[in-house]
Amino acid sequence: MPVVTIRMAEGRTLEQKRKLAGEITAAIVGTLGVDPERVMVFFEELESENIARAGRLLSES
């Protein structure tokens, strides 16, 4: 069973996550030849205060 975990800053819409999950699933099915029912996609949404880039918290940018 392929499992994909996506960590990203919060703020994406439900529709964006639906689309991304569908496209990732399709890519895995096409590449690995597995049944789409076997593909799991997890979204981990992080608050911007828990992400830093270039030494600065995103919440302070």
PQR file of N, CA, C, O and H, with PARSE charges and radii, in Angstrom:
ATOM      1  N   MET A   1       0.845  -1.177   0.000 -0.4000 1.5000
ATOM      2  CA  MET A   1       0.000   0.000   0.000 -0.0000 2.0000
ATOM      3  C   MET A   1       0.892   1.242   0.000  0.5500 1.7000
ATOM      4  O   MET A   1       1.566   1.496   0.999 -0.5500 1.4000
ATOM      5  N   PRO A   2       0.922   2.019  -1.073 -0.5600 1.5000
ATOM      6  CA  PRO A   2       1.685   3.264  -1.090  0.2800 2.0000
ATOM      7  C   PRO A   2       1.069   4.299  -0.144  0.5500 1.7000
ATOM      8  O   PRO A   2      -0.145   4.501  -0.128 -0.5500 1.4000
ATOM      9  N   VAL A   3       1.924   4.942   0.634 -0.4000 1.5000
ATOM     10  CA  VAL A   3       1.495   5.983   1.567 -0.0000 2.0000
ATOM     11  C   VAL A   3       2.318   7.232   1.283  0.5500 1.7000
ATOM     12  O   VAL A   3       3.547   7.178   1.239 -0.5500 1.4000
ATOM     13  H   VAL A   3       2.910   4.778   0.621  0.4000 1.0000
ATOM     14  N   VAL A   4       1.638   8.350   1.092 -0.4000 1.5000
ATOM     15  CA  VAL A   4       2.297   9.630   0.836 -0.0000 2.0000
ATOM     16  C   VAL A   4       1.884  10.588   1.939  0.5500 1.7000
ATOM     17  O   VAL A   4       0.697  10.733   2.231 -0.5500 1.4000
ATOM     18  H   VAL A   4       0.639   8.394   1.128  0.4000 1.0000
ATOM     19  N   THR A   5       2.865  11.245   2.552 -0.4000 1.5000
ATOM     20  CA  THR A   5       2.586  12.261   3.557 -0.0000 2.0000
ATOM     21  C   THR A   5       3.076  13.602   3.034  0.5500 1.7000
ATOM     22  O   THR A   5       4.223  13.735   2.607 -0.5500 1.4000
ATOM     23  H   THR A   5       3.830  11.127   2.314  0.4000 1.0000
ATOM     24  N   ILE A   6       2.201  14.585   3.073 -0.4000 1.5000
ATOM     25  CA  ILE A   6       2.530  15.930   2.608 -0.0000 2.0000
ATOM     26  C   ILE A   6       2.453  16.860   3.810  0.5500 1.7000
ATOM     27  O   ILE A   6       1.401  16.998   4.434 -0.5500 1.4000
ATOM     28  H   ILE A   6       1.269  14.477   3.421  0.4000 1.0000
ATOM     29  N   ARG A   7       3.565  17.490   4.126 -0.4000 1.5000
ATOM     30  CA  ARG A   7       3.593  18.488   5.193 -0.0000 2.0000
ATOM     31  C   ARG A   7       3.634  19.849   4.531  0.5500 1.7000
ATOM     32  O   ARG A   7       4.461  20.107   3.656 -0.5500 1.4000
ATOM     33  H   ARG A   7       4.420  17.378   3.618  0.4000 1.0000
ATOM     34  N   MET A   8       2.731  20.714   4.958 -0.4000 1.5000
ATOM     35  CA  MET A   8       2.660  22.040   4.346 -0.0000 2.0000
ATOM     36  C   MET A   8       2.041  23.020   5.325  0.5500 1.7000
ATOM     37  O   MET A   8       1.383  22.634   6.291 -0.5500 1.4000
ATOM     38  H   MET A   8       2.059  20.504   5.668  0.4000 1.0000
ATOM     39  N   ALA A   9       2.266  24.288   5.052 -0.4000 1.5000
ATOM     40  CA  ALA A   9       1.644  25.333   5.864 -0.0000 2.0000
ATOM     41  C   ALA A   9       0.134  25.269   5.688  0.5500 1.7000
ATOM     42  O   ALA A   9      -0.373  24.960   4.610 -0.5500 1.4000
ATOM     43  H   ALA A   9       2.801  24.601   4.267  0.4000 1.0000
ATOM     44  N   GLU A  10      -0.565  25.566   6.762 -0.4000 1.5000
ATOM     45  CA  GLU A  10      -2.022  25.576   6.687 -0.0000 2.0000
ATOM     46  C   GLU A  10      -2.488  26.681   5.757  0.5500 1.7000
ATOM     47  O   GLU A  10      -1.741  27.612   5.454 -0.5500 1.4000
ATOM     48  H   GLU A  10      -0.153  25.817   7.638  0.4000 1.0000
ATOM     49  N   GLY A  11      -3.735  26.569   5.308 -0.4000 1.5000
ATOM     50  CA  GLY A  11      -4.303  27.639   4.505 -0.0000 2.0000
ATOM     51  C   GLY A  11      -4.772  27.211   3.126  0.5500 1.7000
ATOM     52  O   GLY A  11      -5.375  28.008   2.407 -0.5500 1.4000
ATOM     53  H   GLY A  11      -4.342  25.813   5.555  0.4000 1.0000
ATOM     54  N   ARG A  12      -4.507  25.961   2.741 -0.4000 1.5000
ATOM     55  CA  ARG A  12      -5.012  25.486   1.440 -0.0000 2.0000
ATOM     56  C   ARG A  12      -6.495  25.150   1.578  0.5500 1.7000
ATOM     57  O   ARG A  12      -6.966  24.769   2.649 -0.5500 1.4000
ATOM     58  H   ARG A  12      -4.017  25.313   3.325  0.4000 1.0000
ATOM     59  N   THR A  13      -7.205  25.298   0.486 -0.4000 1.5000
ATOM     60  CA  THR A  13      -8.641  25.010   0.517 -0.0000 2.0000
ATOM     61  C   THR A  13      -8.876  23.507   0.407  0.5500 1.7000
ATOM     62  O   THR A  13      -7.991  22.751   0.008 -0.5500 1.4000
ATOM     63  H   THR A  13      -6.822  25.608  -0.384  0.4000 1.0000
ATOM     64  N   LEU A  14     -10.064  23.101   0.763 -0.4000 1.5000
ATOM     65  CA  LEU A  14     -10.457  21.705   0.629 -0.0000 2.0000
ATOM     66  C   LEU A  14     -10.375  21.269  -0.829  0.5500 1.7000
ATOM     67  O   LEU A  14      -9.951  20.151  -1.121 -0.5500 1.4000
ATOM     68  H   LEU A  14     -10.783  23.715   1.088  0.4000 1.0000
ATOM     69  N   GLU A  15     -10.776  22.143  -1.738 -0.4000 1.5000
ATOM     70  CA  GLU A  15     -10.714  21.820  -3.171 -0.0000 2.0000
ATOM     71  C   GLU A  15      -9.273  21.621  -3.633  0.5500 1.7000
ATOM     72  O   GLU A  15      -9.000  20.715  -4.420 -0.5500 1.4000
ATOM     73  H   GLU A  15     -11.120  23.052  -1.500  0.4000 1.0000
ATOM     74  N   GLN A  16      -8.356  22.444  -3.162 -0.4000 1.5000
ATOM     75  CA  GLN A  16      -6.943  22.271  -3.525 -0.0000 2.0000
ATOM     76  C   GLN A  16      -6.415  20.921  -3.034  0.5500 1.7000
ATOM     77  O   GLN A  16      -5.687  20.234  -3.751 -0.5500 1.4000
ATOM     78  H   GLN A  16      -8.577  23.181  -2.522  0.4000 1.0000
ATOM     79  N   LYS A  17      -6.785  20.549  -1.814 -0.4000 1.5000
ATOM     80  CA  LYS A  17      -6.329  19.263  -1.274 -0.0000 2.0000
ATOM     81  C   LYS A  17      -6.972  18.099  -2.017  0.5500 1.7000
ATOM     82  O   LYS A  17      -6.313  17.086  -2.254 -0.5500 1.4000
ATOM     83  H   LYS A  17      -7.376  21.107  -1.232  0.4000 1.0000
ATOM     84  N   ARG A  18      -8.232  18.221  -2.386 -0.4000 1.5000
ATOM     85  CA  ARG A  18      -8.890  17.173  -3.193 -0.0000 2.0000
ATOM     86  C   ARG A  18      -8.165  16.961  -4.516  0.5500 1.7000
ATOM     87  O   ARG A  18      -7.890  15.833  -4.925 -0.5500 1.4000
ATOM     88  H   ARG A  18      -8.767  19.044  -2.194  0.4000 1.0000
ATOM     89  N   LYS A  19      -7.863  18.084  -5.176 -0.4000 1.5000
ATOM     90  CA  LYS A  19      -7.186  18.010  -6.473 -0.0000 2.0000
ATOM     91  C   LYS A  19      -5.807  17.385  -6.334  0.5500 1.7000
ATOM     92  O   LYS A  19      -5.439  16.507  -7.115 -0.5500 1.4000
ATOM     93  H   LYS A  19      -8.087  19.000  -4.844  0.4000 1.0000
ATOM     94  N   LEU A  20      -5.050  17.830  -5.354 -0.4000 1.5000
ATOM     95  CA  LEU A  20      -3.714  17.298  -5.148 -0.0000 2.0000
ATOM     96  C   LEU A  20      -3.755  15.810  -4.814  0.5500 1.7000
ATOM     97  O   LEU A  20      -2.958  15.036  -5.345 -0.5500 1.4000
ATOM     98  H   LEU A  20      -5.349  18.544  -4.720  0.4000 1.0000
ATOM     99  N   ALA A  21      -4.667  15.404  -3.947 -0.4000 1.5000
ATOM    100  CA  ALA A  21      -4.800  13.984  -3.606 -0.0000 2.0000
ATOM    101  C   ALA A  21      -5.128  13.162  -4.845  0.5500 1.7000
ATOM    102  O   ALA A  21      -4.580  12.075  -5.027 -0.5500 1.4000
ATOM    103  H   ALA A  21      -5.315  16.032  -3.516  0.4000 1.0000
ATOM    104  N   GLY A  22      -6.008  13.660  -5.692 -0.4000 1.5000
ATOM    105  CA  GLY A  22      -6.372  12.956  -6.919 -0.0000 2.0000
ATOM    106  C   GLY A  22      -5.208  12.831  -7.885  0.5500 1.7000
ATOM    107  O   GLY A  22      -5.004  11.777  -8.488 -0.5500 1.4000
ATOM    108  H   GLY A  22      -6.453  14.543  -5.544  0.4000 1.0000
ATOM    109  N   GLU A  23      -4.440  13.911  -8.034 -0.4000 1.5000
ATOM    110  CA  GLU A  23      -3.309  13.894  -8.960 -0.0000 2.0000
ATOM    111  C   GLU A  23      -2.181  13.002  -8.455  0.5500 1.7000
ATOM    112  O   GLU A  23      -1.552  12.292  -9.239 -0.5500 1.4000
ATOM    113  H   GLU A  23      -4.605  14.768  -7.545  0.4000 1.0000
ATOM    114  N   ILE A  24      -1.924  13.035  -7.159 -0.4000 1.5000
ATOM    115  CA  ILE A  24      -0.898  12.158  -6.584 -0.0000 2.0000
ATOM    116  C   ILE A  24      -1.317  10.700  -6.734  0.5500 1.7000
ATOM    117  O   ILE A  24      -0.512   9.851  -7.117 -0.5500 1.4000
ATOM    118  H   ILE A  24      -2.435  13.612  -6.522  0.4000 1.0000
ATOM    119  N   THR A  25      -2.578  10.418  -6.430 -0.4000 1.5000
ATOM    120  CA  THR A  25      -3.080   9.049  -6.570 -0.0000 2.0000
ATOM    121  C   THR A  25      -2.948   8.572  -8.005  0.5500 1.7000
ATOM    122  O   THR A  25      -2.493   7.453  -8.245 -0.5500 1.4000
ATOM    123  H   THR A  25      -3.232  11.108  -6.119  0.4000 1.0000
ATOM    124  N   ALA A  26      -3.340   9.403  -8.961 -0.4000 1.5000
ATOM    125  CA  ALA A  26      -3.250   9.029 -10.376 -0.0000 2.0000
ATOM    126  C   ALA A  26      -1.809   8.750 -10.783  0.5500 1.7000
ATOM    127  O   ALA A  26      -1.550   7.811 -11.535 -0.5500 1.4000
ATOM    128  H   ALA A  26      -3.710  10.312  -8.765  0.4000 1.0000
ATOM    129  N   ALA A  27      -0.864   9.561 -10.292 -0.4000 1.5000
ATOM    130  CA  ALA A  27       0.549   9.349 -10.627 -0.0000 2.0000
ATOM    131  C   ALA A  27       1.055   8.023 -10.065  0.5500 1.7000
ATOM    132  O   ALA A  27       1.790   7.303 -10.741 -0.5500 1.4000
ATOM    133  H   ALA A  27      -1.075  10.324  -9.681  0.4000 1.0000
ATOM    134  N   ILE A  28       0.674   7.703  -8.857 -0.4000 1.5000
ATOM    135  CA  ILE A  28       1.106   6.444  -8.246 -0.0000 2.0000
ATOM    136  C   ILE A  28       0.485   5.260  -8.971  0.5500 1.7000
ATOM    137  O   ILE A  28       1.165   4.271  -9.246 -0.5500 1.4000
ATOM    138  H   ILE A  28       0.077   8.288  -8.307  0.4000 1.0000
ATOM    139  N   VAL A  29      -0.799   5.355  -9.279 -0.4000 1.5000
ATOM    140  CA  VAL A  29      -1.473   4.288 -10.008 -0.0000 2.0000
ATOM    141  C   VAL A  29      -0.810   4.081 -11.370  0.5500 1.7000
ATOM    142  O   VAL A  29      -0.548   2.946 -11.767 -0.5500 1.4000
ATOM    143  H   VAL A  29      -1.351   6.158  -9.056  0.4000 1.0000
ATOM    144  N   GLY A  30      -0.539   5.171 -12.082 -0.4000 1.5000
ATOM    145  CA  GLY A  30       0.073   5.077 -13.403 -0.0000 2.0000
ATOM    146  C   GLY A  30       1.489   4.542 -13.375  0.5500 1.7000
ATOM    147  O   GLY A  30       1.900   3.817 -14.281 -0.5500 1.4000
ATOM    148  H   GLY A  30      -0.752   6.093 -11.759  0.4000 1.0000
ATOM    149  N   THR A  31       2.232   4.891 -12.353 -0.4000 1.5000
ATOM    150  CA  THR A  31       3.633   4.485 -12.264 -0.0000 2.0000
ATOM    151  C   THR A  31       3.802   3.093 -11.667  0.5500 1.7000
ATOM    152  O   THR A  31       4.593   2.293 -12.168 -0.5500 1.4000
ATOM    153  H   THR A  31       1.899   5.480 -11.617  0.4000 1.0000
ATOM    154  N   LEU A  32       3.066   2.803 -10.603 -0.4000 1.5000
ATOM    155  CA  LEU A  32       3.238   1.538  -9.896 -0.0000 2.0000
ATOM    156  C   LEU A  32       2.221   0.472 -10.281  0.5500 1.7000
ATOM    157  O   LEU A  32       2.399  -0.707  -9.973 -0.5500 1.4000
ATOM    158  H   LEU A  32       2.424   3.453 -10.197  0.4000 1.0000
ATOM    159  N   GLY A  33       1.151   0.894 -10.957 -0.4000 1.5000
ATOM    160  CA  GLY A  33       0.136  -0.071 -11.377 -0.0000 2.0000
ATOM    161  C   GLY A  33      -0.680  -0.649 -10.238  0.5500 1.7000
ATOM    162  O   GLY A  33      -1.183  -1.767 -10.338 -0.5500 1.4000
ATOM    163  H   GLY A  33       1.006   1.852 -11.206  0.4000 1.0000
ATOM    164  N   VAL A  34      -0.818   0.112  -9.143 -0.4000 1.5000
ATOM    165  CA  VAL A  34      -1.610  -0.373  -8.010 -0.0000 2.0000
ATOM    166  C   VAL A  34      -3.049   0.113  -8.126  0.5500 1.7000
ATOM    167  O   VAL A  34      -3.339   1.061  -8.855 -0.5500 1.4000
ATOM    168  H   VAL A  34      -0.409   1.021  -9.062  0.4000 1.0000
ATOM    169  N   ASP A  35      -3.929  -0.535  -7.413 -0.4000 1.5000
ATOM    170  CA  ASP A  35      -5.339  -0.134  -7.343 -0.0000 2.0000
ATOM    171  C   ASP A  35      -5.413   1.194  -6.589  0.5500 1.7000
ATOM    172  O   ASP A  35      -4.784   1.331  -5.540 -0.5500 1.4000
ATOM    173  H   ASP A  35      -3.693  -1.306  -6.820  0.4000 1.0000
ATOM    174  N   PRO A  36      -6.166   2.175  -7.095 -0.5600 1.5000
ATOM    175  CA  PRO A  36      -6.261   3.467  -6.400  0.2800 2.0000
ATOM    176  C   PRO A  36      -6.777   3.337  -4.964  0.5500 1.7000
ATOM    177  O   PRO A  36      -6.471   4.173  -4.114 -0.5500 1.4000
ATOM    178  N   GLU A  37      -7.549   2.302  -4.701 -0.4000 1.5000
ATOM    179  CA  GLU A  37      -8.066   2.082  -3.343 -0.0000 2.0000
ATOM    180  C   GLU A  37      -6.952   1.771  -2.349  0.5500 1.7000
ATOM    181  O   GLU A  37      -7.164   1.854  -1.139 -0.5500 1.4000
ATOM    182  H   GLU A  37      -7.797   1.622  -5.391  0.4000 1.0000
ATOM    183  N   ARG A  38      -5.774   1.416  -2.845 -0.4000 1.5000
ATOM    184  CA  ARG A  38      -4.643   1.063  -1.985 -0.0000 2.0000
ATOM    185  C   ARG A  38      -3.761   2.270  -1.663  0.5500 1.7000
ATOM    186  O   ARG A  38      -2.871   2.177  -0.818 -0.5500 1.4000
ATOM    187  H   ARG A  38      -5.602   1.349  -3.828  0.4000 1.0000
ATOM    188  N   VAL A  39      -4.001   3.399  -2.328 -0.4000 1.5000
ATOM    189  CA  VAL A  39      -3.147   4.578  -2.159 -0.0000 2.0000
ATOM    190  C   VAL A  39      -3.690   5.451  -1.024  0.5500 1.7000
ATOM    191  O   VAL A  39      -4.869   5.806  -1.005 -0.5500 1.4000
ATOM    192  H   VAL A  39      -4.724   3.474  -3.015  0.4000 1.0000
ATOM    193  N   MET A  40      -2.811   5.786  -0.088 -0.4000 1.5000
ATOM    194  CA  MET A  40      -3.181   6.656   1.030 -0.0000 2.0000
ATOM    195  C   MET A  40      -2.395   7.956   0.914  0.5500 1.7000
ATOM    196  O   MET A  40      -1.186   7.932   0.684 -0.5500 1.4000
ATOM    197  H   MET A  40      -1.854   5.498  -0.104  0.4000 1.0000
ATOM    198  N   VAL A  41      -3.080   9.101   1.073 -0.4000 1.5000
ATOM    199  CA  VAL A  41      -2.425  10.406   1.077 -0.0000 2.0000
ATOM    200  C   VAL A  41      -2.798  11.104   2.387  0.5500 1.7000
ATOM    201  O   VAL A  41      -3.976  11.271   2.700 -0.5500 1.4000
ATOM    202  H   VAL A  41      -4.063   9.120   1.260  0.4000 1.0000
ATOM    203  N   PHE A  42      -1.779  11.505   3.141 -0.4000 1.5000
ATOM    204  CA  PHE A  42      -1.999  12.210   4.396 -0.0000 2.0000
ATOM    205  C   PHE A  42      -1.527  13.647   4.245  0.5500 1.7000
ATOM    206  O   PHE A  42      -0.439  13.897   3.726 -0.5500 1.4000
ATOM    207  H   PHE A  42      -0.822  11.369   2.886  0.4000 1.0000
ATOM    208  N   PHE A  43      -2.341  14.588   4.696 -0.4000 1.5000
ATOM    209  CA  PHE A  43      -1.957  15.988   4.719 -0.0000 2.0000
ATOM    210  C   PHE A  43      -1.700  16.382   6.167  0.5500 1.7000
ATOM    211  O   PHE A  43      -2.571  16.232   7.024 -0.5500 1.4000
ATOM    212  H   PHE A  43      -3.225  14.385   5.118  0.4000 1.0000
ATOM    213  N   GLU A  44      -0.516  16.880   6.431 -0.4000 1.5000
ATOM    214  CA  GLU A  44      -0.184  17.423   7.739 -0.0000 2.0000
ATOM    215  C   GLU A  44      -0.048  18.926   7.577  0.5500 1.7000
ATOM    216  O   GLU A  44       0.890  19.407   6.941 -0.5500 1.4000
ATOM    217  H   GLU A  44       0.191  17.003   5.735  0.4000 1.0000
ATOM    218  N   GLU A  45      -0.976  19.659   8.147 -0.4000 1.5000
ATOM    219  CA  GLU A  45      -0.956  21.111   8.027 -0.0000 2.0000
ATOM    220  C   GLU A  45      -0.331  21.717   9.275  0.5500 1.7000
ATOM    221  O   GLU A  45      -0.744  21.441  10.401 -0.5500 1.4000
ATOM    222  H   GLU A  45      -1.738  19.268   8.664  0.4000 1.0000
ATOM    223  N   LEU A  46       0.669  22.545   9.041 -0.4000 1.5000
ATOM    224  CA  LEU A  46       1.411  23.163  10.126 -0.0000 2.0000
ATOM    225  C   LEU A  46       1.074  24.641  10.219  0.5500 1.7000
ATOM    226  O   LEU A  46       0.918  25.319   9.204 -0.5500 1.4000
ATOM    227  H   LEU A  46       1.004  22.770   8.126  0.4000 1.0000
ATOM    228  N   GLU A  47       0.965  25.131  11.441 -0.4000 1.5000
ATOM    229  CA  GLU A  47       0.749  26.562  11.641 -0.0000 2.0000
ATOM    230  C   GLU A  47       2.030  27.299  11.249  0.5500 1.7000
ATOM    231  O   GLU A  47       3.132  26.784  11.438 -0.5500 1.4000
ATOM    232  H   GLU A  47       1.091  24.580  12.266  0.4000 1.0000
ATOM    233  N   SER A  48       1.879  28.494  10.708 -0.4000 1.5000
ATOM    234  CA  SER A  48       3.038  29.242  10.221 -0.0000 2.0000
ATOM    235  C   SER A  48       4.030  29.559  11.327  0.5500 1.7000
ATOM    236  O   SER A  48       5.200  29.815  11.042 -0.5500 1.4000
ATOM    237  H   SER A  48       0.984  28.912  10.554  0.4000 1.0000
ATOM    238  N   GLU A  49       3.596  29.548  12.581 -0.4000 1.5000
ATOM    239  CA  GLU A  49       4.530  29.784  13.690 -0.0000 2.0000
ATOM    240  C   GLU A  49       5.428  28.568  13.946  0.5500 1.7000
ATOM    241  O   GLU A  49       6.382  28.648  14.719 -0.5500 1.4000
ATOM    242  H   GLU A  49       2.646  29.340  12.813  0.4000 1.0000
ATOM    243  N   ASN A  50       5.115  27.446  13.293 -0.4000 1.5000
ATOM    244  CA  ASN A  50       5.904  26.227  13.457 -0.0000 2.0000
ATOM    245  C   ASN A  50       6.780  25.923  12.250  0.5500 1.7000
ATOM    246  O   ASN A  50       7.321  24.824  12.136 -0.5500 1.4000
ATOM    247  H   ASN A  50       4.340  27.381  12.665  0.4000 1.0000
ATOM    248  N   ILE A  51       6.923  26.896  11.343 -0.4000 1.5000
ATOM    249  CA  ILE A  51       7.748  26.723  10.149 -0.0000 2.0000
ATOM    250  C   ILE A  51       8.679  27.919  10.035  0.5500 1.7000
ATOM    251  O   ILE A  51       8.258  29.067  10.177 -0.5500 1.4000
ATOM    252  H   ILE A  51       6.483  27.789  11.435  0.4000 1.0000
ATOM    253  N   ALA A  52       9.955  27.634   9.776 -0.4000 1.5000
ATOM    254  CA  ALA A  52      10.918  28.716   9.570 -0.0000 2.0000
ATOM    255  C   ALA A  52      11.585  28.533   8.211  0.5500 1.7000
ATOM    256  O   ALA A  52      11.835  27.409   7.777 -0.5500 1.4000
ATOM    257  H   ALA A  52      10.297  26.701   9.660  0.4000 1.0000
ATOM    258  N   ARG A  53      11.866  29.640   7.554 -0.4000 1.5000
ATOM    259  CA  ARG A  53      12.611  29.647   6.296 -0.0000 2.0000
ATOM    260  C   ARG A  53      13.642  30.759   6.390  0.5500 1.7000
ATOM    261  O   ARG A  53      13.322  31.879   6.788 -0.5500 1.4000
ATOM    262  H   ARG A  53      11.662  30.553   7.907  0.4000 1.0000
ATOM    263  N   ALA A  54      14.858  30.453   6.028 -0.4000 1.5000
ATOM    264  CA  ALA A  54      15.952  31.422   6.087 -0.0000 2.0000
ATOM    265  C   ALA A  54      16.102  32.017   7.489  0.5500 1.7000
ATOM    266  O   ALA A  54      16.448  33.189   7.640 -0.5500 1.4000
ATOM    267  H   ALA A  54      15.118  29.543   5.705  0.4000 1.0000
ATOM    268  N   GLY A  55      15.838  31.199   8.513 -0.4000 1.5000
ATOM    269  CA  GLY A  55      16.029  31.625   9.884 -0.0000 2.0000
ATOM    270  C   GLY A  55      14.915  32.461  10.484  0.5500 1.7000
ATOM    271  O   GLY A  55      15.036  32.958  11.604 -0.5500 1.4000
ATOM    272  H   GLY A  55      15.557  30.247   8.390  0.4000 1.0000
ATOM    273  N   ARG A  56      13.817  32.617   9.731 -0.4000 1.5000
ATOM    274  CA  ARG A  56      12.685  33.419  10.224 -0.0000 2.0000
ATOM    275  C   ARG A  56      11.418  32.595  10.222  0.5500 1.7000
ATOM    276  O   ARG A  56      11.161  31.848   9.278 -0.5500 1.4000
ATOM    277  H   ARG A  56      13.719  32.213   8.821  0.4000 1.0000
ATOM    278  N   LEU A  57      10.622  32.725  11.274 -0.4000 1.5000
ATOM    279  CA  LEU A  57       9.334  32.056  11.312 -0.0000 2.0000
ATOM    280  C   LEU A  57       8.418  32.654  10.241  0.5500 1.7000
ATOM    281  O   LEU A  57       8.404  33.867  10.034 -0.5500 1.4000
ATOM    282  H   LEU A  57      10.831  33.332  12.041  0.4000 1.0000
ATOM    283  N   LEU A  58       7.669  31.810   9.579 -0.4000 1.5000
ATOM    284  CA  LEU A  58       6.754  32.316   8.556 -0.0000 2.0000
ATOM    285  C   LEU A  58       5.714  33.254   9.152  0.5500 1.7000
ATOM    286  O   LEU A  58       5.254  34.177   8.479 -0.5500 1.4000
ATOM    287  H   LEU A  58       7.681  30.825   9.747  0.4000 1.0000
ATOM    288  N   SER A  59       5.347  33.029  10.390 -0.4000 1.5000
ATOM    289  CA  SER A  59       4.348  33.898  11.042 -0.0000 2.0000
ATOM    290  C   SER A  59       4.877  35.307  11.239  0.5500 1.7000
ATOM    291  O   SER A  59       4.092  36.226  11.471 -0.5500 1.4000
ATOM    292  H   SER A  59       5.721  32.280  10.937  0.4000 1.0000
ATOM    293  N   GLU A  60       6.192  35.504  11.152 -0.4000 1.5000
ATOM    294  CA  GLU A  60       6.800  36.828  11.351 -0.0000 2.0000
ATOM    295  C   GLU A  60       7.235  37.462  10.032  0.5500 1.7000
ATOM    296  O   GLU A  60       7.869  38.517  10.025 -0.5500 1.4000
ATOM    297  H   GLU A  60       6.830  34.757  10.963  0.4000 1.0000
ATOM    298  N   SER A  61       6.900  36.828   8.940 -0.4000 1.5000
ATOM    299  CA  SER A  61       7.302  37.374   7.640 -0.0000 2.0000
ATOM    300  C   SER A  61       6.275  38.312   7.076  0.5500 1.7000
ATOM    301  O   SER A  61       6.467  38.854   5.987 -0.5500 1.4000
ATOM    302  H   SER A  61       6.385  35.971   8.946  0.4000 1.0000
TER
END
